[in-house]
Amino acid sequence: MPQLISLLNDRTTPFHTFEFFPPRTEAGLVNLLDRIQRLASAPLPSPLTVSVTWGAGGSTADKSLELAEQIVKLGLKVILHLTCTNMPKEKVDQALEKCKSLGVRNILALRGDAPRSEEYSTDPNPQPDYFQHADDLVRYIRKNYDDYFCIGVAGYPTPHPDSETAEKDLEYLKIKCDAGADFIVTQLFYDVEGFLEWVKICRRKGITQPIIPGIMPIQNFASFRRLVNLTKCPVPETISSDLLPISSDDSAVKRYGAELATKMVKQILESQLVPGIHFCTLNLEKSVRTILENLHWTNSNVPSINKSPLIRHNRLIEDDQPQTNGAIAINGHTTANGLGSGHQISDLSVSPSEASQLAQWGLQHHSLPPVPKKGGIQGGATSNSGQGAEDSWDEYPNGRFTDVRSPAYGEIDGWGSGLKITAAQALKEWGTPTTVQELSAFFTSYLRASPETPTTPFCDLPLSPESQTILPHLLELNSEKMKCWTVGSQPCVDAIKSEDPIHGWGPRGGYVFQKAFVEFFVKEEEVQKLKEKVELKGQGKISMYAGNKSGSFRTNTEEDTVNAVTWGVFPGQEIVQSTIIETESFLAWKEEAFDIWTEWSLLYPRHSPARKLLESIAGEWWLVSLIHHDYKDKEALWRFLLDE
C-alpha cells in the first residue's frame, strides 16, 4: 500500500479523503462497509485514502483495527488514527505491527486525552506514560520504523483547548512537524477566511507539510450546536442566521449543511493553499455524496472494488455454469446482457462465490448480515438499486437510541464517548461530590438551569425545551428522596406537526409521535421493586430494561423485542423511526454510561472521598430505562413512577 505523501506527489488535481469511526455493533459494521463501497464506486470518485479513528486510551483499539482490515479488503488505502496516552506502550506497538501486517503505511499520530499523573491513575501501581505528547509518538515511530510509515499530525485552526495561546498552539504544531510528520489534517472549522489565514501563518512559521482541511457537514442543528460548543470553533454570523429559521427542520438543515460545505470546499481549493479535502462523515452517506455531486467530482471510469458482505433480501444462488456468447447463466436460464464476468444481472440472485462469502461471514459473526432500510430523506425520493445507490435510511437524528444496524449508532456529535469538556472546566462545573445527597443536589441544580451547573457528565448542553415540558417530574425523580438520577427522557407526543419548534423534526409537512420514556441510575434494591411494580401495575404497557456495570441484566420484554419510541409520518415517505430502544442498544449504551461514571471519578485523586463515591456508583448502581407505550396519555409514565 503506498504512502499518502507519494499519492499526493503523483496528483495534479484536488483529492478527497473520508473519515469513519468503528461502529458500535456488528450490524453497523456490515452496513458501514457497504456504505464505504458505494462512496468509493462510480459515478463517484474513489477517495485517495480512508481514515479510521481510534478512541482515546485505546478504547476502540480492536474495533478500529478490524475496520481498517475490512477497508483494506475493499481495495482502499487506509490511514489509521493512533493515540498514545493513558494506555500501555505495548498497545501502540501492537497497532503498528498490525498495520504492517495489513500493509497500512499511513498513521495519524495523536496524543489523545492528557496523560494522568500518578495521583490520578487508575492503576494501584502506576507507571509513567511512555508518551506525553503527539510528537513523542511521531519520534517513536520514526526511530523504530524509519520511513516505513507516512505520519500525519493534527492541526488546529482554532487553538486546541489545552493550548495557552494561538501562538503556542502553532509552536506545538511546528514541534510535531519537526519530529518527523509528513502531513497535517486539521480539526473542523466553519470560518474559511480564518482557516486560509491560519495556513498562511503556518507557512510563515516554516511549516511546509501538506495541510488537509477537515470538513464536517452540518447534519442537524442540535449536533452542530453541541459540536461548536465542544470545539469552541468560531462560526460566522451568516451561518448562525441562516440556520436559526430552519433549526427545527432536519431535512432543510441537512441540505443547508451540504450546500455550505460545497461552498467551503470550492473557496478553499480556489485558494490553491491546500491539495485536497478530508471529509468527516460521522459514518453517514447522504451529505458527503451530495457534496461530491455538487462539486461535479464524478467519474464513470472508477474501477469497482470488492463488495462488502451484505445481503439485502433472500436471493437464489445462480447455477455455476459456464458463460457462452456473452450471456450469463442464471438459475438454469441464459440471459444476455452487457456486463462482464462476475456481475449479477438480477437483484433476485446471488453468485455462488458471493453466497459462500455471505455464509463465511455468518459463521464468523454468528448471524446473517442485517438488511438495511432503504429510502431517501427528501420528498419521498428513494434510493436506486445498483452499486452507486445511496443508502440514507438512517440519516435522521442519530445517537444512542437510533437503529443499532446504523453505522452511526451511538454517535451524537462526532466527539466520541466519554466526558465532553476539559478536566478544569468539569471540576469547576461539577464540584467535588462526596455523598449521594450531594449528587442528587448536583443533578437537580442542572435541571433548574443553575448558572453554577450548566452541564453534567451526561449532558454538555442546557436542558432542552422539550425536557422542560416534563421538568417537574424530572425534579421529583432526581430529588434527595427518590435518588433516581435521570440521564435521558422524553415526553409523549401525539401527532404534532414536524415543524413544531419544541418537538418537531424531519421535513416539513409531516407529523411526529413519541412514547414517554425515562432513563436513570438507581440503587440495586430499587431495581427489583421497579420490576415488581411493572408486573403488578404496568398493565402490559411498560417495557423495562435494567443493567449494571458487571453485566447483570433484567427486562420484562421478550427476546428481540424492538420498541419504536419516536417516529414520524412525512409526505411521500414510509414511516421513519428515529428513536428505537431494544436490548442491544440498551446494553451498548449501558457500557458507555458506566464508563462515564468511571471517567468522572478520574478527575479526583485516588483514595479521595469523591473518587470513592463515584467508583461505588459505577460499580454498584444500576441503569434503568422505562418506556410507556400509551403515547396518548401524557401523564401515564409519570403517574406510574411517582404516585405512591
DOVOPA-429017 format. One record per residue (C-alpha): residue in one letter; x, y, z. Coordinates in steps of 0.1 Angstrom, whole numbers, plus 5000, padded with zeros to 4 digits. Each point is the difference from the previous one (the first is absolute). Layout:
<gufis>
AXYZ
...
</gufis>
This chain:
<gufis>
M500050005000
P501550344990
Q500750285024
L497750305000
I502850244992
S500949804968
L496450014990
L499950375005
N503250054979
D498449804971
R496950224999
T499350314980
T496450045009
P498250045034
F499249695020
H497849905028
T500349765029
F497349865023
E500049945038
F498049735017
F499849875036
P499649645010
P496349925004
R498749895034
T498349694987
E500749724975
A497050094979
G501350364999
L503449874987
V498449804972
N497950304989
L503050245002
L502149784977
D497150014975
R499850375004
I503750054995
Q499849794969
R497350224985
L501950325009
A503149864982
S498249884969
A499150164967
P498650244992
L501750155031
P503850025000
S501849775023
P501550175031
L503850045001
T499949835034
V497649915028
S500750095036
V499049785029
T499750165034
W501549875032
G498450065034
A501950185027
G502049775022
G499649724974
S496349965009
T499149894965
A503349834991
D498749664989
K497050154981
S502250264983
L502449744988
E497249774989
L498450294980
A503450084985
E500549644989
Q496649984984
I500650334981
V503349874987
K498149704987
L497850244981
G503050104981
L500350355016
K503050175016
V499850065037
I501250265025
L499849865036
H499550265027
L502249915030
T499950175035
C502849935024
T499250125036
N498349825029
M500649654985
P502949765001
K502850054975
E499549644989
K496650104985
V501750254978
D502549744989
Q497349744993
A498150254979
L503050094979
E500949644995
K496549924989
C500150294976
K503249864985
S498449664996
L497050164982
G502250214978
V498750325016
R502850264997
N498250325011
I499550105037
L498450315014
A502050055033
L497950155028
R500450065036
G496649915013
D498950115034
A502550185022
P502249745018
R498949945036
S502550065028
E500849725025
E497550155025
Y497249974975
S500949674985
T497649704998
D502849765007
P500849945037
N503749964989
P500150264973
Q502950034975
P500750344983
D498650034965
Y502649924974
F498550264978
Q499050355012
H499350184967
A499349924963
D503650104991
D501249725023
L498049754979
V501350154967
R503649965012
Y499449655012
I498549894967
R502950164981
K502649845023
N498649654998
Y498549994965
D502250254981
D498150114969
Y497649714998
F497150205013
C498750334986
I499150205031
G497450265004
V499250235029
A497150225010
G499850374994
Y497650245017
P498850314981
T498350085033
P502649935027
H499749685020
P498350055034
D503249905018
S502150274982
E500650325018
T499950224969
A499749974962
E503750074998
K500949725024
D497749774980
L501950074968
E503349935019
Y498749665010
L499049924964
K503550104988
I501549775026
K497949714987
C501050074965
D503750035008
A499749675019
G499449834966
A496450064989
D499249984963
F496650164998
I497450195021
V496249935004
T498150285016
Q497250025026
L496750104985
F499250374995
Y497350224983
D501950334996
V501749954967
E501850345000
G501449925034
F501249664989
L501850144969
E501750265021
W501149735024
V501549804971
K502050314990
I501250055036
C501149635000
R502150064969
R501650315015
K500949795030
G501949764978
I497349725001
T500349864965
Q498149675003
P496849974979
I496950125019
I496849814994
P496950195014
G497449805020
I496550074988
M497049875020
P496750074983
I497350125024
Q497649705004
N497450165024
F499850315021
A500349835034
S503249814992
F501450324983
R499450215031
R501449735022
L503249964979
V500650374998
N499750025038
L502549725004
T502650114975
K499550385007
C500550064962
P498750344989
V496950004978
P499450294976
E496950205008
T498649924965
I499949635008
S498350055033
S497450234985
D499449754971
L499549715024
L497750165025
P496850024979
I500449634989
S501449865032
S496949785006
D500049874964
D502549724999
S499749954963
A500650374993
V503050015024
K501649704983
R499550164965
Y501550325013
G502949815016
A500849844966
E499750334982
L502250185025
A502749734999
T500050024962
K500650375001
M502749965026
V501849744979
K499850214969
Q501450305018
I502849805017
L501149834967
E499950334980
S502550145025
Q502549734988
L501449995035
V499049645006
P500149694978
G496749835010
I497249965025
H499449765030
F496349925006
C498949915035
T497049784991
L498649905034
N499549674982
L497250164980
E499750004963
K497650254986
S501850335007
V503449914987
R498449844969
T498150324994
I503150215004
L502049794975
E497250024975
N499750385006
L503750034992
H499549794968
W502749765012
T498549714982
N501849744980
S498349714982
N503349834994
V500949945037
P500949635004
S497649805022
I501249875033
N499149685018
K496549985014
S499550005037
P498249695013
L496450145000
I496849834991
R497050214994
H497349734997
N499649634993
R501749924967
L500349694979
I503549864995
E500950004963
D501049684982
D503749984997
Q499949954962
P502550124974
Q499050314981
T499750004963
N499650274973
G500250285026
A496949865018
I499849915037
A498349695013
I497750065029
N497949735016
G500249784969
H499250284975
T502450204978
T499450375000
A501950244977
N501350325014
G502850254997
L501749925033
G503349825002
S500749695020
G499350015037
H497150254998
Q496549915010
I497250094977
S497249965025
D499550125036
L498149675005
S503149794996
V503449965015
S503149844986
P501449685016
S503250195011
E498050285016
A497749745017
S503149835014
Q501450345012
L496750075018
A500049665016
Q503550055013
W499050345014
G497149845018
L502149735015
Q502650265012
H497450235015
H497449755011
S497350174980
L498950104965
P501050354988
P497250245008
V497650144975
P500350384997
K496950224996
K499850184967
G498650344991
G501150364996
I499250285025
Q498750274976
G496650014983
G499649625001
A503049944977
T501149645004
S503549874992
N500649824968
S501349654998
G503549944988
Q503650055012
G499750385002
A496650005018
E499750235029
D499149855034
S498550285022
W497649805022
D501850115032
E500650374991
Y497650145026
P501050095035
N502649755010
G501349925034
R499949725025
F496349924995
T499849974963
D500049674980
V502949775012
R500549904964
S501150354991
P503750064996
A499550325019
Y498249845029
G501150145033
E501850314986
I498350335007
D502650264991
G503149844986
W501850065033
G499949645011
S499049875034
G501250125034
L500250355016
K499450284976
I501750295018
T503550065013
A501049885035
A500350365013
Q496650094987
A498549685014
L501350065035
K498750364999
E496549904988
W499649665018
G501750085033
T501249725023
P497149785011
T500749775029
T496549885009
V496949874981
Q498150305014
E502550234983
L499549814968
S496350055002
A500550375006
F502450014970
F497549854976
T497150215012
S502250314998
Y500649924963
L496349954994
R499250335015
A502550174976
S502250125028
P502950214986
E502349805022
T499049684983
P499750054963
T500949654991
T500349645014
P502249724990
F497149864980
C498950334983
D502250284988
L497150234991
P497250165020
L496849825004
S498149994968
P496650184995
E498449664996
S501349885033
Q498850325016
T496449874994
I500649725025
L502350195023
P497849965032
H500149624995
L503849994995
L500650225031
E498049765021
L501849694987
N503450175006
S499150125035
E501849895031
K496949795009
M499949794968
K503750014989
C499149904964
W502650204980
T498750054965
V502250004970
G497549974972
S496250064996
Q497350134977
P496350085003
C497449824980
V498850184968
D497049924979
A500050134964
I501850345005
K501050174968
S503649934989
E500850374999
D499150055037
P502950185016
I500049795031
H499149644989
G500450024963
W502649834978
G500349884964
P498750184969
R497150245001
G496449884994
G500249705022
Y498949885034
V502149865028
F499249765029
Q501849915032
K499549765028
A501150125034
F503249855014
V502450075027
E503449875008
F501750035034
F502549855025
V498749845032
K501349775028
E499849634994
E497249945025
E497750244981
V500349814968
Q498249695013
K497350235015
L499550174966
K499949664982
E497249885023
K498150334996
V500249974963
E498649645002
L497250105024
K499050344988
G501550044965
Q496949844983
G502349884973
K500750354988
I503550055014
S503349864988
M502949995024
Y503749954994
A502550005029
G503749925002
N503150065020
K503750034992
S500849645009
G497649874973
S496949915019
F496950074980
R496250005006
T497150074976
N496349914997
T500250004962
E500349694978
E503149934981
D500650224969
T497250245010
V500450344984
N498450315014
A499550294975
V499850295024
T500150294975
W498649984965
G498950244973
V497650004971
F501050224971
P498650074965
G501149744974
Q502049795024
E499649695020
I499950045038
V503350115015
Q501049865034
S502750235013
T500249875036
I500149635008
I500749835033
E500749625001
T502249775020
E503150044977
S499850385000
F499450025038
L503049775007
A502350194977
W499050345017
K500249845035
E503749934995
E500750364990
A497850145028
F502049825027
D503350094983
I498950375004
W499749955038
T503549855000
E501450284979
W498350255023
S501749835030
L503450044984
L499850385004
Y500749955037
P503149855017
R500149635009
H498649925034
S498250345002
P496350005012
A498850124966
R501949734982
K498749735023
L496450124997
L499950014962
E501849674997
S497449855023
I497250144979
A501649854969
G500549665016
E496849965020
W497150204985
W497849904971
L498950184969
V496349974993
S497950094969
L496250015001
I497850054970
H496250065002
H498249894968
D496950215004
Y501150314982
K496650165003
D500150025038
K502650275007
E500149935038
A499949614999
L503749945005
W500450275027
R496949885019
F501549655000
L503450115013
L499050285024
D496649905015
E500349815032
</gufis>
